[in-house]
Amino acid sequence: MSTALWCALYLGCLVTVGYGAAAVLIRRRRSPIERLGMTACLGPGVAGLSLIALSMLGWRPNRDAIVAMAFIFGILGIFWPRPRPAEQAVPLLAHSMLDKGWMVLCLAAIAYGIFVVARDALFFPAVEWDAFSIWQLKGKVLAIYALSPRPDYFSDVTLSYSHLRYPVLVPMLSAGLHAMTGRIDDELGKTPSLLMYLGFGAVLYAVLKSWRGPVAALTASALFLTTPALLAFAGSGLAEMALLAFYGCSLICILRWQADQRLTDLILALLFTACLAWTKNEGVMLSALNVLAIFALTPQPLRPRHLAAATGFALGLAALYLPWILYTHHLPNTDENYPAHLNGPEIIAHLSRLPVILRGMLGDLVNWHRWGLFWIILPLVTLLQGRRIASRPIVTLWILLLLHLLAYVPPYMVTTWNLEELMKYSQSRLLLHATPAAALLIGLLWPTRGTNENARTCGRVR
């Protein structure tokens, strides 16, 4: 069998794993597009965590394990009881010709975005430095060696440029592809990112369509999927697309938990949050923000039932991520050891950096070449829809977005690298991590004729 066919089979296995996981965890009937998108995001997350568990037990990824995993989840998906009726979409007036023309333009933009990301993911090797030296290098190591016993790679300080302590979910997905194809392939090792690009794009559209209608949904989806920074990184072999998919799906599950307090939404949020932590160090910080949202931003957070659910969420997340904390505990520290510098005295000593940091971040947000209109549209629709910003989903997303952006300031303040050079290289990717929350905000705030402003999903804060 050719390498391309083995790659297609591997992606099929990931989708099958996601199909089974979605059948078990999504207990309300959703639109076919949303269910398919959730499947494409759940599959890599669940499969990646499963392969990590096997690797920690001493088994490196192999075809038999991947196919067996897909078979088990496929059986679950076929025989698990069907979910209950779907949520009702927000009623809308008939669309004008202007609306229809706008939606066609959005669809054309999305098609262009898919073409760019698919081209990068399928036909080009990993040429971006971090993709080659961190994520894909780790994928090669994990394809050859199991995590137990620990490979010498993780203790080799001369390889510190590859960030030895970084979480390994994305490299494990690449390792699984190498195992399935039987060869180390720098080009095809990036293909799971394409799956998650398509998956989260489908989820974003379907969820916003059910909440705010197709015009708002297509607008927000097109702005997100064609953001120049995302097109540059999504198919390049970095971990960014996985982080965005897991984070965006976790936010949607949290918003649904706020609205209805269904346990399955909380479990889904927990699973996506755990995948988020296993993806990047930045994902650990976002996981902490998700815990904060569950504890503090849920209606009546002090009720015993809600406190118990939030505590269970935090403990479950800690249990799922603890293996990596223990695994990396004795690894050597290098220049990436930011926690050692994040203390009051060091932050106070570098307060003079604060204006440079804020000026650099704000300047980047309006950089047309990196973001187009994405970050400019968000404050505009917020001002235009001022009467709607009191709704709980919008308050939640704005709080998380602002905390997310502020959380990048302390690491910049204590960095041992040249600040301006570091910001020039890293801030576009860090700001990219905030785009799922911003895209949801744009969709929820986009003016739409005839929407039911009192729909439960967008109801006012209680």
Secondary structure by P-SEA (a helix, b strand, c coil): ccaaaaaaaaaaaaaaaaaaaaaacccccccaaaaaaaaaaaaaaaaaaaaaaaaaacccccaaaaaaaaaaaaaaaaccccccccccccccccccaaaaaaaaaaaaaaaaaaaaaaaaacccccccccccccaaaaaaaaacccccccccccccccccccccccccaaaaaaaaaaaaaccccccccaaaaaaaaaaaaaaaaaaaaacccaaaaaaaaaaaaaccccccccccccaaaaaaaaaaaaaaaaaaaaacccaaaaaaaaaaaaaaaaccaaaaaaaaaaaaaacccccccccaaaaaaaaaaaaaaaaaaaaaaaaacccccccccccccccaaaaaaaccaaaaaaaaaaaaaaccccccaaaaaaaaaaaaaccccccaaaaaaaaaaaaaaaaaaaaaaacccaaaaaaaccaaaaaaaaaaaaaaaaaaaccccccccccccccccc
